[in-house]
Amino acid sequence: MSRNASARSEHTQLPLEIIRKALHEAATAPTVYDALDVTGEALRQLADLARAEVHHG
């Protein structure tokens, strides 16, 4: 695998890992409010990641 393809795979894997973790934690959260907190945090992490990628091009 080329270096660029590997880098792209890593960039895709991180958001998928954030989403996977959030879905699992939200599904097992004790209350709907805890589930919303988990999903909100995941959205913040994804937004931060997107901003960082835009800044580093």
Buried (B, 14 or more C-beta within 10 A) or exposed (E): EEEEEEEEEEEEEEBEEBBEBBBEBBEEBEEEEEBEBBBEBBEEBBEEBEEEEEEEE
